[in-house]
Amino acid sequence: MTIDKTAIRNAATVIALRDRENDPHVLMGQRGAKAAFMPSKFVFPGGAVDAADANVPLATPVPSVCAERLREDSAEDLGHALAAAAIRELWEETGLILGQPGTWDGTPPDDWQGFAARGHVPSAKALQFVFRAITPPGRPRRFDARFFLIDADEIAGDLDDFSAASDELSHLQWVPLAKAREEYDLPFITEVVLAEVATRAHDPAPPTSVPFFRNDDEASLFIRLRGYAPRSDE
């Protein structure tokens, strides 16, 4: 058996849910046609954790139940770094801020200069850990991705202003949740996550149980973080 040697990087992804009670939409953008990972696919904002993310000060942490689930089945406590990475990636790829008004102590890291210039400090209280998935073997890049759901009302500023976004994602838009899987070219795992989000659209509380699609070199398993196997109807 050939063992896949591609390094698995920790990553954070943000699912921003808008108008969840009446007409839920999720924020998505399209990756470039020449991208090494998931070219031309519509995805949520997100990316790999940077070494500096663990040291970025957060005004508030993730909810305690989410922090517990993030520590489960993990060799180290990455909750702070993952939360910071989620907020940073949302800012970089969409220009939207998840934070609260305030000033930084000292000079912000380079990736946070623009964020800080808007007069905000990052806050993780709105991040809800709702899904985890490891990229299957054989892909050009592999990630251990944690998906965070946020209510778009927690975002500071104009939800339709993407003027500060990088060029990593094009066609940034609020996609109707009911139509995303039918009308957009999505990665398989994004379709699975959207199905999970649909079940949580009207529930504002962070989940106590989190699906984990674990792909390693020996097997692919779908388990739940909180120690019990999913029922046949989950």
Secondary structure as the mmCIF struct_conf table of DSSP 4:
data_model
#
loop_
_struct_conf.conf_type_id
_struct_conf.id
_struct_conf.beg_label_comp_id
_struct_conf.beg_label_asym_id
_struct_conf.beg_label_seq_id
_struct_conf.end_label_comp_id
_struct_conf.end_label_asym_id
_struct_conf.end_label_seq_id
HELX_LH_PP_P HELX_LH_PP_P1 THR A 2 ASP A 4
HELX_LH_PP_P HELX_LH_PP_P2 THR A 6 ALA A 7
STRN STRN1 ILE A 8 ARG A 18
BEND BEND1 ASP A 19 ASP A 19
TURN_TY1_P TURN_TY1_P1 ARG A 20 ASN A 22
BEND BEND2 ASP A 23 ASP A 23
STRN STRN2 HIS A 25 ARG A 31
TURN_TY1_P TURN_TY1_P2 ALA A 33 LYS A 34
BEND BEND3 ALA A 36 MET A 38
TURN_TY1_P TURN_TY1_P3 PRO A 39 SER A 40
STRN STRN3 PHE A 42 VAL A 43
BEND BEND4 PRO A 45 PRO A 45
STRN STRN4 GLY A 46 ALA A 48
HELX_LH_PP_P HELX_LH_PP_P3 VAL A 49 ASP A 50
HELX_RH_3T_P HELX_RH_3T_P1 ALA A 51 ASN A 55
BEND BEND5 VAL A 56 VAL A 56
BEND BEND6 ALA A 59 THR A 60
HELX_RH_AL_P HELX_RH_AL_P1 SER A 64 ARG A 71
TURN_TY1_P TURN_TY1_P4 GLU A 72 ASP A 73
BEND BEND7 ALA A 75 GLU A 76
HELX_RH_AL_P HELX_RH_AL_P2 GLY A 79 THR A 94
STRN STRN5 ILE A 97 ILE A 97
STRN STRN6 GLY A 99 PRO A 101
BEND BEND8 ASP A 105 GLY A 106
HELX_LH_PP_P HELX_LH_PP_P4 THR A 107 PRO A 109
HELX_RH_3T_P HELX_RH_3T_P2 ASP A 110 TRP A 112
HELX_RH_AL_P HELX_RH_AL_P3 GLN A 113 ALA A 117
TURN_TY1_P TURN_TY1_P5 ARG A 118 GLY A 119
STRN STRN7 HIS A 120 PRO A 122
TURN_TY1_P TURN_TY1_P6 LYS A 125 ALA A 126
STRN STRN8 GLN A 128 ILE A 134
HELX_LH_PP_P HELX_LH_PP_P5 THR A 135 PRO A 136
TURN_TY1_P TURN_TY1_P7 PRO A 137 GLY A 138
BEND BEND9 ARG A 139 ARG A 141
STRN STRN9 ARG A 142 ASP A 151
HELX_RH_3T_P HELX_RH_3T_P3 ALA A 152 GLU A 154
BEND BEND10 ILE A 155 ILE A 155
STRN STRN10 ALA A 156 ALA A 156
BEND BEND11 GLY A 157 GLY A 157
TURN_TY1_P TURN_TY1_P8 LEU A 159 ASP A 160
TURN_TY1_P TURN_TY1_P9 SER A 163 ALA A 164
BEND BEND12 ASP A 167 GLU A 168
STRN STRN11 LEU A 169 PRO A 176
TURN_TY1_P TURN_TY1_P10 LEU A 177 LYS A 179
HELX_RH_AL_P HELX_RH_AL_P4 ALA A 180 GLU A 183
BEND BEND13 TYR A 184 TYR A 184
HELX_RH_AL_P HELX_RH_AL_P5 PHE A 188 ARG A 200
TURN_TY1_P TURN_TY1_P11 ALA A 201 HIS A 202
BEND BEND14 ALA A 205 ALA A 205
HELX_LH_PP_P HELX_LH_PP_P6 PRO A 206 PRO A 207
BEND BEND15 THR A 208 SER A 209
STRN STRN12 VAL A 210 ASN A 215
BEND BEND16 ASP A 217 GLU A 218
STRN STRN13 SER A 220 LEU A 225
TURN_TY1_P TURN_TY1_P12 ARG A 226 GLY A 227
HELX_LH_PP_P HELX_LH_PP_P7 ALA A 229 ARG A 231
TURN_TY1_P TURN_TY1_P13 SER A 232 ASP A 233
#
